[in-house]
Amino acid sequence: MTITRLDPHERLSGAVIYNGLVYLAGQVTTDTNLSTEEQTSNVLTQIDLHLARAGSSKSNILSVQIFLSDTTDIEAMNKAWDAWLDKENKPARATVEAKLANPEWKVEITLVAKAT
């Protein structure tokens, strides 16, 4: 089976497509001056773009891992998440507090989706 790597960088690929699945690398904001809700919206927009490039969409997401630098921000993150989520196709999800690589990042999201 073919492995397709999208947006390869020095240490990782932005997404990997294999065996009918899309594995998305952790996505973080492009603007660290944003609030948690705004950073989450920014990340979800990036996710939409990556999934589209991989031939998929949010309705095909199977599982999501959300990393928050501070879990007291979960309501703000959930506000953006709830506005974006495909209510008919909710993925499995885990949300944890983690020390992110850049202290200005408030949220990082990674996921696995079915390729279409």
C-alpha positions, 0 to 999 in steps of 0.5 A: 500500500502506498503512503502519501505524506503531505507538507513534509518538513524537517521532522514531520509531515503535516498529514500522512495518508495510509490504508484509507486513513488520514493521520493529521499532525498536531495543529497549532495557531498561526497567531499566538496573540489570539484568545483560546477560543480564537486559537481553536477556531484558527486551528480548526480552519487549518484542519479543514484545509488539511483534510480537504487536501487529503480528500477528506472532511470533518464528517470523516473524523474518527478520533481527536486529541486536544491538548490545552495548555490550561484546562481552565480554558476548556469552555473557550475551546469548546465554544469554538469546537461546538460551532465547528463540529459536524453534529451528525458525525461526532468523533471520539475525543480526548482532551488533556492539559499539556505543556505545549512546545511554545508557551504562547500556544493555548491549544493543539489538535491532532486527529485521525480521519477516514480518507474519501 
